Amino acid sequence: MVEVKPAGAWQEYKFTNPVGKKIAPEVMYCEKLGQTTVCGGVYP
């Protein structure tokens, strides 16, 4: 079996939740695609 490693990176940080207006932890994944960096975040 071949192990595939992600090409991007995970980042944890604190962010103001737009709904509750409270500071909350967030996790974001970023990956470079050509000359563009694409990121997506979620509230755990």
N, CA, C and O atoms as a Tinker XYZ file with bonds, in Angstrom:
   176  protein
     1  N      0.843000   -1.185000    0.000000    73     2
     2  CA     0.000000    0.000000    0.000000    64     1     3
     3  C      0.891000    1.253000    0.000000    63     2     4     5
     4  O      1.871000    1.319000    0.742000    81     3
     5  N      0.554000    2.221000   -0.817000    73     3     6
     6  CA     1.320000    3.454000   -0.924000    64     5     7
     7  C      0.682000    4.515000   -0.037000    63     6     8     9
     8  O     -0.518000    4.775000   -0.127000    81     7
     9  N      1.496000    5.126000    0.822000    73     7    10
    10  CA     0.980000    6.196000    1.685000    64     9    11
    11  C      1.057000    7.530000    0.949000    63    10    12    13
    12  O      2.113000    7.909000    0.441000    81    11
    13  N     -0.069000    8.237000    0.895000    73    11    14
    14  CA    -0.123000    9.541000    0.229000    64    13    15
    15  C     -0.142000   10.617000    1.302000    63    14    16    17
    16  O     -1.013000   10.622000    2.172000    81    15
    17  N      0.820000   11.526000    1.239000    73    15    18
    18  CA     0.878000   12.618000    2.207000    64    17    19
    19  C      0.210000   13.847000    1.605000    63    18    20    21
    20  O      0.339000   14.099000    0.407000    81    19
    21  N     -0.506000   14.617000    2.427000    73    19    22
    22  CA    -1.155000   15.827000    1.905000    64    21    23
    23  C     -0.122000   16.829000    1.403000    63    22    24    25
    24  O      0.985000   16.923000    1.933000    81    23
    25  N     -0.503000   17.570000    0.380000    73    23    26
    26  CA     0.393000   18.560000   -0.204000    64    25    27
    27  C      0.304000   19.896000    0.517000    63    26    28    29
    28  O      1.115000   20.788000    0.270000    81    27
    29  N     -0.670000   20.041000    1.402000    73    27    30
    30  CA    -0.881000   21.311000    2.091000    64    29    31
    31  C     -0.570000   21.213000    3.574000    63    30    32    33
    32  O      0.175000   20.341000    4.020000    81    31
    33  N     -1.167000   22.137000    4.327000    73    31    34
    34  CA    -0.899000   22.198000    5.758000    64    33    35
    35  C     -2.157000   22.582000    6.529000    63    34    36    37
    36  O     -2.994000   23.341000    6.039000    81    35
    37  N     -2.280000   22.044000    7.750000    73    35    38
    38  CA    -3.361000   22.392000    8.672000    64    37    39
    39  C     -2.864000   23.489000    9.596000    63    38    40    41
    40  O     -1.697000   23.495000    9.989000    81    39
    41  N     -3.745000   24.415000    9.944000    73    39    42
    42  CA    -3.400000   25.496000   10.862000    64    41    43
    43  C     -4.549000   25.689000   11.842000    63    42    44    45
    44  O     -5.706000   25.791000   11.434000    81    43
    45  N     -4.234000   25.738000   13.136000    73    43    46
    46  CA    -5.229000   26.029000   14.161000    64    45    47
    47  C     -5.021000   27.465000   14.639000    63    46    48    49
    48  O     -3.882000   27.900000   14.811000    81    47
    49  N     -6.104000   28.197000   14.854000    73    47    50
    50  CA    -6.017000   29.576000   15.330000    64    49    51
    51  C     -7.331000   29.977000   15.957000    63    50    52    53
    52  O     -8.292000   29.209000   15.917000    81    51
    53  N     -7.397000   31.147000   16.527000    73    51    54
    54  CA    -8.632000   31.662000   17.126000    64    53    55
    55  C     -9.203000   32.731000   16.205000    63    54    56    57
    56  O     -8.462000   33.509000   15.605000    81    55
    57  N    -10.525000   32.761000   16.099000    73    55    58
    58  CA   -11.204000   33.642000   15.166000    64    57    59
    59  C    -12.519000   34.083000   15.791000    63    58    60    61
    60  O    -13.111000   33.335000   16.568000    81    59
    61  N    -12.979000   35.269000   15.469000    73    59    62
    62  CA   -14.276000   35.723000   15.964000    64    61    63
    63  C    -15.374000   35.061000   15.145000    63    62    64    65
    64  O    -15.498000   35.292000   13.942000    81    63
    65  N    -16.171000   34.233000   15.819000    73    63    66
    66  CA   -17.266000   33.539000   15.159000    64    65    67
    67  C    -18.264000   34.578000   14.654000    63    66    68    69
    68  O    -18.771000   35.363000   15.455000    81    67
    69  N    -18.566000   34.612000   13.347000    73    67    70
    70  CA   -19.454000   35.632000   12.800000    64    69    71
    71  C    -20.894000   35.532000   13.297000    63    70    72    73
    72  O    -21.628000   36.519000   13.250000    81    71
    73  N    -21.307000   34.370000   13.768000    73    71    74
    74  CA   -22.673000   34.203000   14.258000    64    73    75
    75  C    -22.789000   34.608000   15.727000    63    74    76    77
    76  O    -23.628000   35.435000   16.083000    81    75
    77  N    -21.945000   34.022000   16.576000    73    75    78
    78  CA   -22.042000   34.272000   18.013000    64    77    79
    79  C    -21.212000   35.449000   18.508000    63    78    80    81
    80  O    -21.343000   35.861000   19.661000    81    79
    81  N    -20.346000   36.000000   17.632000    73    79    82
    82  CA   -19.475000   37.136000   17.955000    64    81    83
    83  C    -18.504000   36.833000   19.095000    63    82    84    85
    84  O    -17.974000   37.758000   19.711000    81    83
    85  N    -18.261000   35.542000   19.389000    73    83    86
    86  CA   -17.308000   35.153000   20.422000    64    85    87
    87  C    -16.062000   34.588000   19.761000    63    86    88    89
    88  O    -16.119000   34.046000   18.657000    81    87
    89  N    -14.939000   34.722000   20.448000    73    87    90
    90  CA   -13.691000   34.158000   19.935000    64    89    91
    91  C    -13.763000   32.647000   20.100000    63    90    92    93
    92  O    -14.050000   32.145000   21.187000    81    91
    93  N    -13.501000   31.926000   19.013000    73    91    94
    94  CA   -13.607000   30.470000   19.006000    64    93    95
    95  C    -12.422000   29.869000   18.251000    63    94    96    97
    96  O    -11.838000   30.523000   17.387000    81    95
    97  N    -12.067000   28.621000   18.578000    73    95    98
    98  CA   -10.998000   27.970000   17.818000    64    97    99
    99  C    -11.491000   27.629000   16.417000    63    98   100   101
   100  O    -12.667000   27.329000   16.216000    81    99
   101  N    -10.588000   27.679000   15.464000    73    99   102
   102  CA   -10.918000   27.305000   14.091000    64   101   103
   103  C     -9.742000   26.521000   13.538000    63   102   104   105
   104  O     -8.600000   26.720000   13.952000    81   103
   105  N    -10.028000   25.633000   12.605000    73   103   106
   106  CA    -8.998000   24.848000   11.936000    64   105   107
   107  C     -9.110000   25.124000   10.445000    63   106   108   109
   108  O    -10.206000   25.122000    9.883000    81   107
   109  N     -7.962000   25.364000    9.807000    73   107   110
   110  CA    -7.955000   25.691000    8.379000    64   109   111
   111  C     -6.938000   24.793000    7.673000    63   110   112   113
   112  O     -5.874000   24.498000    8.216000    81   111
   113  N     -7.276000   24.368000    6.468000    73   111   114
   114  CA    -6.365000   23.599000    5.628000    64   113   115
   115  C     -6.074000   24.416000    4.381000    63   114   116   117
   116  O     -6.996000   24.918000    3.739000    81   115
   117  N     -4.803000   24.554000    4.034000    73   115   118
   118  CA    -4.393000   25.304000    2.839000    64   117   119
   119  C     -3.531000   24.417000    1.953000    63   118   120   121
   120  O     -2.724000   23.618000    2.429000    81   119
   121  N     -3.727000   24.582000    0.656000    73   119   122
   122  CA    -2.935000   23.846000   -0.315000    64   121   123
   123  C     -2.703000   24.729000   -1.530000    63   122   124   125
   124  O     -3.613000   25.419000   -1.990000    81   123
   125  N     -1.481000   24.703000   -2.047000    73   123   126
   126  CA    -1.143000   25.499000   -3.221000    64   125   127
   127  C     -1.489000   24.712000   -4.474000    63   126   128   129
   128  O     -1.061000   23.569000   -4.639000    81   127
   129  N     -2.264000   25.330000   -5.355000    73   127   130
   130  CA    -2.645000   24.728000   -6.630000    64   129   131
   131  C     -2.149000   25.643000   -7.732000    63   130   132   133
   132  O     -2.766000   26.667000   -8.024000    81   131
   133  N     -1.041000   25.275000   -8.340000    73   131   134
   134  CA    -0.422000   26.145000   -9.341000    64   133   135
   135  C      0.088000   27.399000   -8.660000    63   134   136   137
   136  O      0.917000   27.315000   -7.753000    81   135
   137  N     -0.393000   28.563000   -9.082000    73   135   138
   138  CA     0.017000   29.826000   -8.466000    64   137   139
   139  C     -1.062000   30.371000   -7.532000    63   138   140   141
   140  O     -1.012000   31.534000   -7.130000    81   139
   141  N     -2.028000   29.534000   -7.192000    73   139   142
   142  CA    -3.122000   29.941000   -6.315000    64   141   143
   143  C     -3.080000   29.117000   -5.034000    63   142   144   145
   144  O     -2.823000   27.913000   -5.078000    81   143
   145  N     -3.329000   29.752000   -3.904000    73   143   146
   146  CA    -3.442000   29.043000   -2.636000    64   145   147
   147  C     -4.916000   28.974000   -2.265000    63   146   148   149
   148  O     -5.604000   29.994000   -2.235000    81   147
   149  N     -5.399000   27.769000   -1.983000    73   147   150
   150  CA    -6.797000   27.541000   -1.636000    64   149   151
   151  C     -6.860000   27.109000   -0.172000    63   150   152   153
   152  O     -6.130000   26.207000    0.240000    81   151
   153  N     -7.731000   27.751000    0.618000    73   151   154
   154  CA    -7.883000   27.424000    2.030000    64   153   155
   155  C     -9.355000   27.245000    2.365000    63   154   156   157
   156  O    -10.230000   27.887000    1.783000    81   155
   157  N     -9.602000   26.363000    3.309000    73   155   158
   158  CA   -10.958000   26.155000    3.798000    64   157   159
   159  C    -10.892000   25.986000    5.307000    63   158   160   161
   160  O    -10.002000   25.313000    5.826000    81   159
   161  N    -11.837000   26.599000    6.008000    73   159   162
   162  CA   -11.827000   26.534000    7.460000    64   161   163
   163  C    -13.116000   25.990000    8.026000    63   162   164   165
   164  O    -14.177000   26.100000    7.412000    81   163
   165  N    -13.013000   25.391000    9.224000    73   163   166
   166  CA   -14.181000   24.869000    9.920000    64   165   167
   167  C    -14.079000   25.216000   11.389000    63   166   168   169
   168  O    -12.982000   25.348000   11.933000    81   167
   169  N    -15.236000   25.363000   12.035000    73   167   170
   170  CA   -15.284000   25.531000   13.479000    64   169   171
   171  C    -15.439000   24.135000   14.072000    63   170   172   173
   172  O    -16.441000   23.467000   13.816000    81   171
   173  N    -14.457000   23.680000   14.866000    73   171   174
   174  CA   -14.587000   22.327000   15.444000    64   173   175
   175  C    -15.657000   22.275000   16.512000    63   174   176
   176  O    -15.895000   21.219000   17.098000    81   175
